[in-house]
Amino acid sequence: MATISSNFFENKSFKDVCNNVYSTPANLEQPRFQDLLDMHKEIFNTQDVNFYSSPGRIEIVGNHTDHNGGKVLCAAINFDTLATVSSRTDGIIEIKSKGYPMLRVDTSNVNFLASEIGTSNALIKGVVDYFIHTNKKVGGFSACMTSSVPKGSGVSSSSSFELVIAEILNVMYNDSTLDAIFKAKASQYAENAFFGKPCGLMDQSAIALGGVNLIDFKDFENPVVERANWDFKDLDIYVIATGGDHSNLTDDYAAIPFEMKEVAKQFGAKLLHEIPRDKWERDKENIKGKVSERAFLRAEHFFEENERVENAVVAIDNRDEQAFLDIVNKSGLSSRYKLQNTYSPAGRNKNLENALDRVVKIDGVVASRVHGGGFAGTILVFAKKSASGVESALNLMFGDGNVFKLAIRPTGAEKLF
């Protein structure tokens, strides 16, 4: 730990972080850092701190493929959970976020409590418990946090919080030796076992890794990661919240992996990734009538989407922007018409479909698709930086508070200073 000096915000390292991590000038980020530092001083009576940051994430291609052992192209973004952290020796973790009550966890007692399901305390305890039962070191710390990751916008605010806890424990008590996938697994475990939310490993992996990555989930315990060399500097990226209520959509979400697995059974497999692509193409007509038409189309989406993920990485690495944008658009069409997750009668709205139909009419928008789970929620939009008026048109269409302009962040959850 080091006491923050009076000229900290003038240092080249601070300016470099703002440029590389946030893609914004230092003078725009400084108030956020200063407010958090002042808050830490007021609450914990010290400025002997380190800054930690954990990003949000986007899914670029690979819609509903991970749960069947498929491939996803995902990326960390410049919205983050930012924390000031100071050490302590009593084994207690205390975290204060602006506008929220103090969180307190004793690392010597992280037993699961049903009453904590759905709470931030559950996430902290879950990460700590994973470290303990994998024989890693844990200990206490004091932290103040603030988050620019918008809740309910499909960019994984909860995973961002989980990963900042994992990274603090990694740096403070494990000599920064734990790899990104370990931290992702600790965070997934917290969400599944303590928070009470079933989830795959994609969100946490994207946040832990940073940058743009192809993640192959054919082995859920040991996913294979391939880094993509993102260099499309003339593209703006937006995530747009279209509205809609997720509360009645549990059955819709559950039906996607269930129906894909029903198709896999017809091939003597548990998951679709176990079926070779050539076997699928050769024998797929034989299962028509044995599964529903929707299940068949969802399986077809799975195989085609995996190929799109692979081709998207090639396009990125070759700096072939048009090929990449074509793949994103094809992914969106496949989600809409084969995966069929842009509308649900249970949701009682067509916000996603209407949003996708509207954004393509904006001059400068070059690619769009459903983002994440679908049925209600968010869309992903790529636009040309050179096209004036895109952001204002999106804000006018959806409302200022629902349009989030993003940038790709090259680093994952990390200690900044």
C-alpha positions as CSV (number, residue, x, y, z in Angstrom):
1,M,0.0,0.0,0.0
2,A,1.1,3.6,-0.6
3,T,-0.3,6.9,0.5
4,I,-1.7,8.8,-2.5
5,S,0.5,11.8,-3.0
6,S,-0.8,15.3,-3.8
7,N,0.4,15.1,-7.4
8,F,-0.9,11.6,-8.0
9,F,-3.4,12.8,-10.7
10,E,-0.6,14.6,-12.6
11,N,1.4,11.4,-12.9
12,K,2.0,9.9,-16.3
13,S,0.9,6.5,-15.0
14,F,-2.6,7.9,-14.1
15,K,-2.9,9.5,-17.5
16,D,-1.9,6.3,-19.2
17,V,-4.4,4.3,-17.3
18,C,-7.2,6.7,-18.2
19,N,-6.2,6.4,-21.9
20,N,-5.7,2.6,-22.0
21,V,-8.3,1.4,-19.6
22,Y,-11.1,4.0,-19.9
23,S,-10.4,5.4,-23.4
24,T,-11.0,8.9,-21.9
25,P,-8.8,11.8,-20.9
26,A,-7.5,11.9,-17.4
27,N,-9.3,15.1,-16.5
28,L,-12.6,13.4,-17.1
29,E,-11.8,10.4,-14.8
30,Q,-10.0,12.3,-12.0
31,P,-13.2,13.4,-10.2
32,R,-14.3,9.8,-9.9
33,F,-11.0,8.7,-8.4
34,Q,-10.8,11.7,-6.1
35,D,-14.3,11.2,-4.8
36,L,-13.6,7.5,-4.0
37,L,-10.3,8.5,-2.3
38,D,-12.0,11.1,-0.2
39,M,-14.7,8.6,0.8
40,H,-12.1,6.1,1.9
41,K,-10.4,8.7,4.0
42,E,-13.7,9.6,5.7
43,I,-14.8,6.1,6.4
44,F,-11.6,4.2,7.0
45,N,-9.4,7.1,8.1
46,T,-6.6,6.4,5.6
47,Q,-5.4,7.2,2.2
48,D,-2.8,4.4,2.3
49,V,-4.6,2.6,-0.5
50,N,-4.4,0.8,-3.9
51,F,-6.9,1.3,-6.7
52,Y,-8.5,-1.8,-8.3
53,S,-10.7,-2.0,-11.3
54,S,-12.9,-4.7,-12.8
55,P,-14.7,-4.1,-16.2
56,G,-18.1,-5.1,-17.5
57,R,-18.4,-7.2,-20.6
58,I,-20.2,-7.6,-23.9
59,E,-21.0,-10.7,-26.0
60,I,-20.0,-9.9,-29.6
61,V,-20.9,-13.2,-31.3
62,G,-21.9,-16.6,-29.9
63,N,-25.5,-16.2,-28.7
64,H,-26.6,-19.1,-26.4
65,T,-23.8,-21.4,-27.3
66,D,-21.7,-21.7,-24.1
67,H,-24.2,-23.8,-22.2
68,N,-23.9,-26.6,-24.9
69,G,-20.1,-26.5,-24.9
70,G,-19.9,-24.0,-27.8
71,K,-17.8,-21.0,-28.6
72,V,-18.3,-17.3,-27.7
73,L,-16.6,-14.1,-28.8
74,C,-16.7,-11.7,-25.9
75,A,-14.9,-8.6,-24.7
76,A,-14.2,-6.5,-21.6
77,I,-15.4,-2.9,-21.8
78,N,-14.4,0.5,-20.3
79,F,-17.2,0.6,-17.8
80,D,-16.0,-0.7,-14.4
81,T,-16.2,-1.3,-10.7
82,L,-13.5,0.9,-9.2
83,A,-12.3,0.3,-5.7
84,T,-9.9,1.9,-3.2
85,V,-8.5,-0.8,-0.9
86,S,-6.5,-0.7,2.3
87,S,-5.1,-3.5,4.3
88,R,-6.2,-4.9,7.7
89,T,-5.1,-7.8,9.9
90,D,-8.3,-8.9,11.5
91,G,-9.6,-11.1,8.7
92,I,-12.7,-8.9,8.1
93,I,-13.7,-7.6,4.7
94,E,-15.6,-4.3,4.8
95,I,-16.9,-2.7,1.7
96,K,-18.7,0.6,1.4
97,S,-20.3,1.7,-1.8
98,K,-21.9,5.2,-2.2
99,G,-25.6,5.0,-1.4
100,Y,-25.5,1.5,0.0
101,P,-25.0,0.1,3.5
102,M,-21.6,-1.2,4.7
103,L,-21.0,-4.8,3.7
104,R,-19.1,-6.9,6.3
105,V,-17.8,-10.5,5.9
106,D,-15.6,-12.4,8.4
107,T,-13.3,-14.6,6.3
108,S,-13.2,-17.1,9.1
109,N,-16.9,-17.7,8.8
110,V,-18.3,-17.8,5.3
111,N,-21.0,-20.4,5.8
112,F,-23.8,-20.2,3.3
113,L,-27.0,-18.5,4.6
114,A,-30.3,-18.8,2.7
115,S,-31.2,-15.4,4.0
116,E,-28.3,-13.9,2.0
117,I,-29.4,-15.3,-1.3
118,G,-29.4,-12.5,-3.9
119,T,-27.2,-10.1,-1.8
120,S,-23.7,-8.7,-2.3
121,N,-22.6,-10.3,1.0
122,A,-23.4,-13.7,-0.6
123,L,-21.1,-12.8,-3.6
124,I,-18.2,-11.8,-1.3
125,K,-18.6,-15.0,0.9
126,G,-18.8,-17.2,-2.2
127,V,-15.6,-15.9,-3.7
128,V,-13.8,-16.3,-0.3
129,D,-15.2,-19.8,0.1
130,Y,-13.9,-20.8,-3.3
131,F,-10.4,-19.5,-2.4
132,I,-10.5,-21.4,0.9
133,H,-11.7,-24.8,-0.5
134,T,-9.1,-24.6,-3.3
135,N,-6.4,-24.0,-0.7
136,K,-5.7,-20.4,-1.6
137,K,-5.0,-17.7,1.0
138,V,-7.6,-15.2,2.1
139,G,-7.7,-12.2,4.5
140,G,-9.4,-9.0,5.3
141,F,-9.4,-5.6,3.6
142,S,-11.3,-2.3,3.7
143,A,-12.7,-1.0,0.4
144,C,-14.7,1.8,-1.0
145,M,-16.3,1.1,-4.4
146,T,-18.1,2.9,-7.1
147,S,-19.4,1.4,-10.4
148,S,-20.0,2.8,-13.8
149,V,-21.3,-0.6,-15.0
150,P,-25.0,0.0,-15.5
151,K,-27.3,-2.5,-13.8
152,G,-29.8,-4.3,-15.9
153,S,-28.0,-3.4,-19.2
154,G,-26.7,-6.8,-19.9
155,V,-23.0,-6.0,-19.3
156,S,-22.7,-8.0,-16.1
157,S,-22.5,-5.6,-13.1
158,S,-22.6,-8.5,-10.6
159,S,-19.7,-10.4,-12.4
160,S,-17.7,-7.2,-12.3
161,F,-18.2,-6.9,-8.6
162,E,-17.3,-10.6,-8.1
163,L,-14.1,-10.2,-10.1
164,V,-12.8,-7.2,-8.2
165,I,-13.1,-9.2,-4.9
166,A,-11.2,-12.1,-6.5
167,E,-8.5,-9.8,-7.8
168,I,-8.0,-8.1,-4.4
169,L,-7.6,-11.5,-2.8
170,N,-5.3,-12.6,-5.6
171,V,-3.0,-9.5,-5.2
172,M,-3.1,-9.0,-1.4
173,Y,-2.8,-12.7,-0.3
174,N,-1.7,-14.8,-3.2
175,D,1.2,-12.8,-4.7
176,S,-0.8,-12.2,-7.9
177,T,-0.2,-15.8,-9.0
178,L,-3.8,-16.8,-9.8
179,D,-4.8,-16.9,-13.5
180,A,-7.8,-15.3,-15.1
181,I,-9.8,-18.5,-15.4
182,F,-9.3,-19.4,-11.7
183,K,-10.7,-16.0,-10.7
184,A,-13.6,-16.4,-13.1
185,K,-14.4,-19.8,-11.6
186,A,-14.3,-18.3,-8.1
187,S,-16.8,-15.7,-9.2
188,Q,-19.0,-18.1,-11.0
189,Y,-19.1,-20.3,-7.9
190,A,-20.1,-17.3,-5.8
191,E,-23.0,-16.6,-8.1
192,N,-24.1,-20.2,-8.4
193,A,-23.6,-21.5,-4.8
194,F,-24.1,-18.4,-2.6
195,F,-26.0,-15.8,-4.7
196,G,-28.5,-18.4,-6.0
197,K,-28.3,-17.6,-9.7
198,P,-27.4,-20.3,-12.2
199,C,-24.9,-19.0,-14.8
200,G,-22.2,-20.2,-17.1
201,L,-18.6,-19.0,-17.1
202,M,-18.7,-16.6,-20.0
203,D,-19.4,-13.4,-18.2
204,Q,-16.7,-13.9,-15.6
205,S,-14.1,-15.1,-18.1
206,A,-14.6,-12.1,-20.3
207,I,-14.1,-9.8,-17.4
208,A,-11.1,-11.6,-16.0
209,L,-9.3,-11.9,-19.3
210,G,-9.8,-8.4,-20.7
211,G,-9.6,-7.6,-24.4
212,V,-11.5,-9.6,-27.1
213,N,-11.4,-13.3,-26.7
214,L,-12.8,-16.5,-28.3
215,I,-13.7,-18.8,-25.5
216,D,-14.4,-22.5,-26.3
217,F,-16.4,-24.2,-23.6
218,K,-16.1,-27.8,-24.8
219,D,-14.5,-28.5,-21.4
220,F,-16.4,-26.4,-18.9
221,E,-13.6,-26.8,-16.3
222,N,-10.8,-25.9,-18.7
223,P,-12.2,-23.5,-21.4
224,V,-9.8,-22.8,-24.3
225,V,-9.1,-19.1,-24.8
226,E,-7.9,-17.5,-28.1
227,R,-7.1,-13.8,-28.0
228,A,-8.2,-11.6,-30.9
229,N,-6.2,-8.6,-31.9
230,W,-8.9,-5.9,-31.9
231,D,-7.9,-2.8,-33.9
232,F,-11.1,-1.4,-35.4
233,K,-10.5,2.2,-34.2
234,D,-13.2,3.7,-36.5
235,L,-16.1,1.8,-34.9
236,D,-18.3,3.0,-32.0
237,I,-20.0,0.4,-29.9
238,Y,-23.3,0.8,-28.1
239,V,-25.4,-1.3,-25.8
240,I,-29.0,-0.2,-25.7
241,A,-31.5,-1.1,-23.1
242,T,-34.8,-1.6,-24.9
243,G,-37.0,-2.2,-21.8
244,G,-39.1,-5.2,-21.0
245,D,-39.6,-7.3,-17.9
246,H,-37.4,-10.4,-17.4
247,S,-39.5,-11.7,-14.5
248,N,-41.8,-13.9,-16.6
249,L,-39.1,-15.2,-18.9
250,T,-37.5,-18.0,-16.9
251,D,-39.2,-20.7,-18.9
252,D,-38.1,-19.1,-22.2
253,Y,-34.5,-19.0,-21.1
254,A,-34.6,-22.6,-19.8
255,A,-36.1,-23.9,-23.0
256,I,-33.1,-23.0,-25.2
257,P,-30.5,-25.3,-23.6
258,F,-33.2,-27.9,-22.9
259,E,-34.2,-28.1,-26.6
260,M,-30.6,-28.1,-27.8
261,K,-30.0,-31.0,-25.5
262,E,-33.1,-32.8,-26.8
263,V,-31.5,-32.6,-30.3
264,A,-28.2,-33.8,-28.9
265,K,-29.9,-36.9,-27.5
266,Q,-31.1,-37.8,-31.0
267,F,-27.4,-38.2,-31.9
268,G,-26.5,-40.1,-28.7
269,A,-24.9,-37.1,-27.1
270,K,-25.5,-35.0,-24.0
271,L,-24.5,-31.6,-25.5
272,L,-24.4,-30.4,-29.1
273,H,-20.7,-29.7,-29.1
274,E,-20.1,-33.5,-28.9
275,I,-21.6,-33.9,-32.4
276,P,-19.1,-33.3,-35.2
277,R,-20.2,-30.6,-37.6
278,D,-20.0,-32.9,-40.6
279,K,-22.1,-35.5,-38.8
280,W,-24.7,-32.8,-38.1
281,E,-24.8,-31.7,-41.7
282,R,-25.0,-35.3,-42.9
283,D,-27.7,-36.6,-40.6
284,K,-29.7,-33.6,-39.5
285,E,-32.6,-34.3,-41.8
286,N,-33.1,-37.7,-40.1
287,I,-34.2,-36.0,-36.8
288,K,-36.9,-33.8,-38.3
289,G,-40.2,-34.9,-36.9
290,K,-38.5,-36.4,-33.8
291,V,-37.9,-33.0,-32.2
292,S,-39.8,-29.7,-32.6
293,E,-39.1,-27.4,-35.5
294,R,-37.9,-24.8,-33.1
295,A,-35.5,-27.2,-31.4
296,F,-34.1,-28.2,-34.8
297,L,-33.6,-24.5,-35.8
298,R,-32.0,-23.8,-32.4
299,A,-29.5,-26.6,-33.0
300,E,-28.8,-25.3,-36.4
301,H,-28.1,-21.9,-34.9
302,F,-25.6,-23.5,-32.5
303,F,-23.5,-25.1,-35.2
304,E,-23.6,-22.0,-37.5
305,E,-22.9,-19.6,-34.6
306,N,-19.8,-21.6,-33.6
307,E,-18.5,-21.2,-37.1
308,R,-19.3,-17.5,-37.0
309,V,-17.3,-17.0,-33.8
310,E,-14.3,-18.7,-35.5
311,N,-14.7,-16.5,-38.6
312,A,-15.1,-13.4,-36.6
313,V,-11.7,-13.9,-34.9
314,V,-10.1,-14.4,-38.3
315,A,-11.7,-11.2,-39.6
316,I,-10.5,-9.3,-36.5
317,D,-7.0,-10.6,-36.8
318,N,-6.9,-9.8,-40.5
319,R,-8.4,-6.3,-39.8
320,D,-11.2,-7.1,-42.3
321,E,-13.8,-4.9,-40.8
322,Q,-16.5,-5.5,-43.3
323,A,-16.3,-9.3,-42.9
324,F,-16.5,-8.8,-39.1
325,L,-19.6,-6.6,-39.4
326,D,-21.2,-9.0,-41.8
327,I,-20.7,-11.8,-39.2
328,V,-22.3,-9.7,-36.5
329,N,-25.3,-9.0,-38.6
330,K,-25.7,-12.7,-39.6
331,S,-25.4,-13.6,-35.9
332,G,-28.3,-11.2,-35.2
333,L,-30.5,-12.7,-37.9
334,S,-29.8,-16.2,-36.7
335,S,-30.7,-15.3,-33.2
336,R,-33.9,-13.7,-34.4
337,Y,-35.1,-16.4,-36.8
338,K,-33.4,-19.6,-35.7
339,L,-32.6,-19.3,-32.0
340,Q,-35.9,-17.2,-31.7
341,N,-34.9,-15.2,-28.6
342,T,-36.0,-11.7,-29.7
343,Y,-39.6,-12.1,-28.6
344,S,-41.6,-14.0,-26.1
345,P,-45.4,-14.0,-25.7
346,A,-44.7,-14.2,-21.9
347,G,-42.8,-10.9,-22.1
348,R,-45.8,-9.2,-23.7
349,N,-43.7,-6.8,-25.7
350,K,-41.7,-6.8,-28.8
351,N,-39.1,-4.2,-27.6
352,L,-36.1,-6.1,-28.9
353,E,-37.5,-6.7,-32.4
354,N,-38.8,-3.2,-32.7
355,A,-35.4,-1.8,-31.5
356,L,-33.5,-3.9,-34.0
357,D,-35.9,-2.8,-36.8
358,R,-35.4,0.8,-35.9
359,V,-31.6,1.1,-35.4
360,V,-30.8,-0.3,-38.9
361,K,-32.5,2.8,-40.3
362,I,-30.0,5.2,-38.6
363,D,-27.4,6.4,-41.0
364,G,-24.0,5.2,-39.8
365,V,-25.2,2.1,-38.0
366,V,-23.4,-0.8,-39.7
367,A,-24.2,-3.9,-37.5
368,S,-26.7,-4.8,-34.8
369,R,-27.8,-7.9,-32.9
370,V,-29.5,-9.1,-29.7
371,H,-27.2,-8.9,-26.8
372,G,-27.1,-11.7,-24.2
373,G,-30.1,-13.8,-23.2
374,G,-32.7,-12.0,-25.2
375,F,-36.5,-12.0,-25.1
376,A,-36.3,-8.6,-23.3
377,G,-33.3,-6.4,-22.5
378,T,-30.5,-5.1,-24.7
379,I,-29.2,-4.9,-28.2
380,L,-25.6,-4.4,-29.4
381,V,-24.9,-1.8,-32.1
382,F,-21.8,-1.0,-34.1
383,A,-21.6,2.4,-35.9
384,K,-19.0,4.3,-37.9
385,K,-17.3,7.1,-35.9
386,S,-17.3,9.2,-39.0
387,A,-21.1,9.2,-39.1
388,S,-22.3,12.3,-37.3
389,G,-25.5,12.1,-35.3
390,V,-25.7,8.4,-34.5
391,E,-25.5,8.9,-30.7
392,S,-28.0,11.7,-30.7
393,A,-30.4,9.6,-32.9
394,L,-30.1,6.7,-30.5
395,N,-30.7,8.9,-27.5
396,L,-33.7,10.4,-29.1
397,M,-35.0,6.9,-30.0
398,F,-34.4,5.2,-26.7
399,G,-33.8,7.9,-24.1
400,D,-30.4,9.1,-22.8
401,G,-30.4,6.7,-19.8
402,N,-30.7,3.7,-22.0
403,V,-27.9,4.2,-24.5
404,F,-24.4,3.3,-23.4
405,K,-21.4,4.1,-25.6
406,L,-18.6,1.7,-24.9
407,A,-15.0,1.0,-25.8
408,I,-13.0,-2.3,-25.7
409,R,-10.8,-2.5,-22.7
410,P,-7.6,-4.4,-23.2
411,T,-7.1,-5.5,-19.6
412,G,-9.3,-7.5,-17.2
413,A,-9.8,-7.1,-13.4
414,E,-6.6,-5.7,-12.1
415,K,-4.8,-3.5,-9.6
416,L,-4.3,-0.2,-11.3
417,F,-2.0,1.6,-8.8
